[in-house]
Amino acid sequence: MAEQKRDYYEVLGIQKGATDAEIKSAYRKLAKKYHPDANPGDAEAEAKFKEASEAYAVLSDSEKRKKYDQFGHAAFEGGAGGGGFDFSNMDFGDIFSDIFGGGGFGGFGDIFGGGRRADPNAPRKGADVRAGVRITFEEAAFGVEKELTLDLKELCPTCNGSGSKPGTRKTTCTKCGGKGRIVVTQQSFFGTMQNVTTCPECGGSGQVIQEKCSGCHGSGYITKRKKISVTIPGGIDDGQTVRIREQGEPGKNGGPRGDLLVTVRVSSSNKFERRDYDLFSTVDITYPQAVLGAEILVETIDGKVVYKVEPGTQNGKTVRFRGKGVTNLRTRNTRGDLYVTFNVTVPTNLSSQAKDLLKEYDLATGDSLRAPDLSGVDGNQSKAKRGFGRKKK
């Protein structure tokens, strides 16, 4: 008994009333996921791709879809193509050039006939180079210049990047006849197909080197140690990247160099906490300073400044120092603020003299912080009132 086919709408994961655009979008996703070129040797993926293509062949055609909606799979039994479908008239080239940009993914556009092929001899930008640098918390706040030493590719001075021995010339590739592409014939479940691919002999250039340059061994490049100055802007945060234009690998066929991408790692501070462009810190003050007020030195990222503590300052009070934060990365002429929280310290080791003075202060202020007067209260009663001597239940 033949295996029963799944519903085509179920195969594509769409509703029965789906629009043409929804059908195409659903097939595009499945084709990209299960195409044999993306899953070499995977029989299950190939079967899913064939199933999705069959469903798309029917549902994308208004007449076939109408018949399928009325009669189901029975509408095509005994039709062309073994399963009732003729793929020869399907415009798969259009949909795959939409998906992969004209053969940009393993030659899909070439397989289905369609899509533009990039000229292998056209100027191409060089590859980007990645590097890293560590800076201090303060350097991140204000910006800094750093010098990096990197090993980068440069055009070979002996052959000027051609790869050929001086005095010799490249010759036309015999494998592709100078076209840079070859046609590969292969069998698939669609039948015999022709795939246009880059010539492996010349790499798509259409020319081959007869005698290699001794300076670069035919690559056209040499590796050179180079010092590059990197401007790191103020306000940069940990993990962000600075791009230096055209300081990467050299381009091909006269194309521009790639870029240098420098990832910045910022060391932490034991004085400040950063939140966006604002800074936060804690400053300890003594009890007398909090009560009477005092002039103290407060440390900012610019250095120490004098601050007048107001009399009666409470523990946990926060004050704001405008413009004492981090440089704004987007508007370089502005900075965040510094928020300082005061922590009133309580002494733990007092001399006898200090204790006496503190008792005098307590009497002088009349504060109700002293122990209650327990005269006239018997011992058991006083203990009970203070929570002592209670029997355990």
C-alpha positions in Angstrom: 0.0 0.0 0.0 1.4 3.4 -1.0 2.2 5.9 1.7 -0.5 8.5 2.0 0.6 12.0 1.2 0.2 14.8 3.6 -2.1 17.7 3.0 -0.2 20.4 1.0 -1.4 23.2 3.3 0.0 21.2 6.2 3.3 20.6 4.4 3.8 24.4 4.0 2.4 25.2 7.4 -0.3 27.6 6.1 -4.1 28.0 6.3 -6.3 26.9 3.4 -7.2 30.6 2.6 -3.5 31.7 2.5 -2.6 34.4 0.0 -0.1 33.8 -2.9 2.5 35.9 -0.9 2.0 33.7 2.2 2.4 30.5 0.1 5.6 31.8 -1.5 7.0 33.0 1.9 6.2 29.6 3.5 7.9 27.7 0.7 10.9 30.0 0.7 11.6 29.2 4.4 11.3 25.4 3.9 13.4 25.4 0.7 16.1 27.3 2.4 16.1 24.9 5.3 15.8 21.6 3.4 17.6 22.2 0.1 20.0 19.3 -0.7 22.9 21.7 -1.3 22.5 22.8 2.3 22.1 19.3 3.6 24.4 17.1 1.6 23.8 13.4 2.0 20.7 14.0 4.2 17.9 11.8 2.6 15.3 13.1 5.1 16.0 16.7 4.2 15.9 15.9 0.5 12.5 14.2 0.9 11.1 17.2 2.9 12.4 19.6 0.2 10.7 17.5 -2.5 7.5 17.4 -0.6 7.5 21.1 -0.1 8.3 21.8 -3.7 5.4 19.5 -4.8 3.1 21.4 -2.5 4.3 24.7 -3.8 3.9 23.5 -7.4 0.2 23.0 -6.8 -0.8 25.8 -4.4 1.1 28.5 -6.3 -0.9 27.7 -9.5 -4.4 29.0 -9.3 -6.0 26.3 -11.5 -4.2 23.4 -9.8 -5.0 24.9 -6.4 -8.7 25.1 -7.3 -8.7 21.4 -8.3 -6.8 20.4 -5.2 -9.2 22.3 -2.9 -12.1 20.4 -4.6 -10.7 16.9 -5.1 -7.5 16.7 -2.9 -4.7 14.5 -4.2 -7.1 12.5 -6.4 -7.2 15.5 -8.7 -3.7 14.7 -10.0 -3.5 10.9 -9.9 -2.0 9.6 -13.0 -0.7 13.0 -14.1 2.7 13.9 -15.5 5.9 13.5 -13.5 5.2 10.3 -11.7 3.3 12.0 -8.9 1.0 14.1 -11.1 3.3 17.1 -11.3 5.3 18.6 -14.1 8.1 20.7 -12.6 9.5 21.7 -16.0 7.3 24.8 -16.2 7.8 26.0 -12.6 9.7 29.2 -12.2 12.0 28.0 -9.3 14.7 30.4 -10.5 12.6 33.4 -9.6 11.8 32.2 -6.1 15.4 31.1 -5.3 16.9 34.3 -6.6 14.5 36.0 -4.2 15.7 33.8 -1.4 19.4 33.7 -2.0 20.0 36.9 -4.0 20.7 35.3 -7.3 22.8 32.2 -6.6 24.4 33.6 -3.4 23.9 30.4 -1.5 25.6 27.4 -2.9 24.5 28.2 -6.4 20.8 27.8 -5.9 20.0 30.4 -8.5 22.2 28.5 -11.0 20.4 25.2 -10.3 17.0 26.6 -11.1 18.1 28.9 -13.8 18.0 32.5 -12.8 19.6 35.2 -10.8 22.7 37.3 -11.5 26.2 36.0 -11.1 28.8 38.2 -9.6 31.8 39.1 -11.8 34.7 37.3 -10.1 37.1 39.9 -11.6 35.1 42.9 -10.2 36.8 45.0 -7.5 36.0 43.5 -4.0 36.5 45.0 -0.6 39.1 43.2 1.6 38.2 41.2 4.7 37.7 43.0 8.1 40.2 42.4 10.8 39.3 42.1 14.5 41.4 43.1 17.4 41.0 43.9 21.1 42.3 46.5 23.5 42.0 47.0 27.3 41.7 50.4 28.8 41.1 51.9 32.3 37.9 53.1 33.7 39.1 56.7 33.5 40.3 56.3 29.9 36.8 55.1 28.9 35.3 58.1 30.6 37.4 60.7 28.7 38.7 58.9 25.6 42.3 57.8 24.8 44.7 57.1 22.0 46.0 53.5 21.8 48.6 52.0 19.5 48.1 48.5 18.3 50.7 46.2 16.7 49.1 43.8 14.2 50.2 41.4 11.6 48.3 42.4 8.4 48.4 41.4 4.8 50.0 43.7 2.3 50.3 43.6 -1.5 53.5 41.8 -2.4 56.0 44.5 -3.5 57.8 42.0 -5.8 54.8 41.2 -8.0 52.5 44.1 -7.0 49.9 41.6 -6.0 49.7 39.7 -9.3 51.2 36.5 -7.8 53.3 36.0 -11.0 57.0 36.0 -11.2 58.2 39.4 -12.5 58.5 39.3 -16.3 55.9 36.5 -16.7 52.2 36.7 -17.5 49.1 34.8 -16.5 47.6 32.6 -19.2 44.0 31.8 -20.0 42.6 28.9 -17.9 42.2 25.9 -20.1 39.5 24.3 -17.9 37.0 27.2 -18.3 38.4 28.8 -21.4 38.9 32.1 -19.5 35.2 32.4 -18.5 35.8 31.7 -14.8 32.9 29.4 -14.7 32.2 25.8 -15.6 28.9 23.9 -16.2 28.4 20.8 -14.0 25.7 18.3 -15.0 24.1 16.4 -12.2 21.1 14.1 -11.7 18.4 15.1 -9.2 14.8 14.3 -8.5 13.9 17.1 -10.9 15.8 15.2 -13.7 19.1 16.1 -15.3 20.2 19.6 -14.2 23.1 21.9 -15.1 24.8 23.9 -12.4 27.0 26.8 -13.3 29.8 27.1 -10.7 33.1 28.9 -10.2 36.0 27.2 -11.9 38.2 25.5 -9.3 41.3 25.8 -11.4 41.5 29.6 -11.7 39.1 30.5 -8.8 36.8 32.4 -11.2 39.5 34.8 -12.6 39.8 33.0 -15.9 43.5 33.1 -15.7 46.2 30.9 -14.1 49.7 31.6 -12.9 52.4 29.9 -14.9 55.4 30.9 -12.7 54.7 31.9 -9.1 56.3 35.0 -7.5 59.1 34.0 -5.1 58.2 36.8 -2.7 54.6 35.7 -2.0 54.6 32.1 -3.5 51.8 33.1 -5.9 49.3 34.5 -3.3 50.0 38.1 -4.2 50.3 39.1 -0.5 52.9 39.2 2.3 52.3 39.5 6.0 53.7 42.6 7.6 53.8 43.9 11.2 52.2 47.2 11.4 51.5 49.8 14.1 48.1 51.4 14.0 46.9 54.3 16.2 43.3 53.9 17.4 41.3 56.8 18.8 38.9 55.5 21.4 36.2 58.1 22.1 35.2 59.2 25.6 32.0 57.5 26.8 32.7 54.1 25.3 31.5 51.2 27.4 32.8 47.7 28.0 32.4 45.4 24.9 31.7 48.1 22.4 33.7 48.2 19.1 35.6 51.0 17.3 35.7 50.8 13.5 38.8 52.1 11.7 38.1 52.4 8.0 40.3 50.7 5.5 42.9 49.3 8.0 41.9 45.6 7.4 43.0 43.2 4.7 43.7 44.5 1.2 41.0 44.3 -1.4 41.0 42.2 -4.6 41.0 43.5 -8.1 41.6 47.0 -7.0 38.9 47.0 -4.3 39.4 49.0 -1.0 40.9 47.5 2.1 38.6 46.1 4.8 38.1 47.7 8.1 39.8 47.2 11.5 37.2 46.4 14.2 38.7 47.0 17.7 36.6 45.6 20.7 37.2 47.6 23.8 37.4 46.0 27.3 37.1 48.4 30.2 38.6 47.7 33.6 36.3 48.2 36.6 36.8 50.9 39.2 37.0 50.4 43.0 35.7 54.0 43.5 32.8 54.5 41.1 29.9 52.5 39.6 28.9 53.5 36.1 25.3 53.5 34.9 25.1 54.8 31.3 26.9 58.1 31.6 26.3 58.8 35.3 28.6 57.7 38.1 27.8 56.7 41.7 29.9 56.5 44.8 29.7 56.3 48.6 31.5 58.6 51.0 31.9 57.9 54.8 31.4 60.8 57.2 31.7 60.8 61.0 28.7 61.4 63.3 30.0 64.8 64.4 30.4 65.8 60.8 26.9 64.7 60.0 25.5 66.6 63.1 27.5 69.8 63.0 28.4 70.0 59.3 31.9 70.1 57.9 34.0 70.7 54.8 35.3 67.4 53.4 37.1 66.3 50.2 35.0 64.3 47.8 36.7 62.2 45.1 35.4 62.7 41.6 36.7 61.2 38.3 38.3 64.6 37.7 40.1 64.7 41.1 39.2 65.7 44.6 36.8 68.6 45.2 35.8 70.4 48.5 32.2 69.8 49.6 30.4 71.4 52.5 28.4 68.9 54.5 25.2 70.5 55.8 24.5 70.3 59.6 22.0 67.5 60.3 22.9 65.4 57.3 21.1 62.0 57.6 22.6 58.6 56.8 22.0 57.7 53.2 21.6 61.2 51.8 22.6 61.5 48.2 23.9 64.7 46.6 24.4 65.4 42.9 27.6 66.8 41.2 26.6 68.0 37.8 28.9 67.3 34.9 31.2 65.0 36.9 30.2 61.9 35.1 31.3 60.2 31.9 31.6 61.9 28.5 28.5 61.4 26.4 29.4 59.2 23.4 26.9 60.9 21.1 27.2 64.5 22.2 30.9 64.9 23.1 30.5 68.3 24.8 28.2 67.0 27.5 28.8 64.7 30.5 26.8 62.7 32.9 26.6 63.5 36.7 28.1 62.0 39.8 25.8 60.9 42.6 27.5 60.7 46.1 25.7 58.9 48.9 26.8 59.7 52.5 27.3 56.9 55.0 27.4 58.1 58.6 29.8 55.9 60.5 29.2 54.8 64.1 32.3 54.4 66.2 32.8 51.0 67.8 35.9 51.7 70.1 35.5 54.7 72.3 37.9 55.9 75.0 36.5 56.6 78.5 36.8 60.3 77.8 34.8 60.0 74.6 32.1 58.0 76.3 31.8 60.6 79.1 31.5 63.4 76.5 28.9 61.4 74.6 26.9 61.0 77.9 27.1 64.7 78.5 25.9 65.3 75.0 23.0 63.0 75.6 22.0 64.9 78.8 22.4 68.2 77.2 20.2 67.5 74.2 17.5 65.9 76.3 17.0 63.2 73.8 15.1 60.1 74.9 17.8 57.8 74.0 18.9 57.1 77.5 17.9 54.0 79.4 14.5 54.4 81.3 14.5 55.3 85.0 13.8 51.9 86.7 13.9 53.2 90.3 11.0 51.9 92.4 10.5 48.8 90.2 11.3 45.5 91.8 13.9 43.3 90.0 11.5 40.7 88.7 9.1 43.3 87.4 11.8 45.3 85.7 13.1 42.1 84.1 9.7 41.3 82.8 9.2 44.8 81.4 12.6 44.5 79.7 11.7 41.0 78.3 13.8 39.1 80.8 13.0 36.2 83.1 10.0 35.0 81.1 9.2 31.4 81.4 9.3 29.3 78.3 6.0 27.8 77.3 
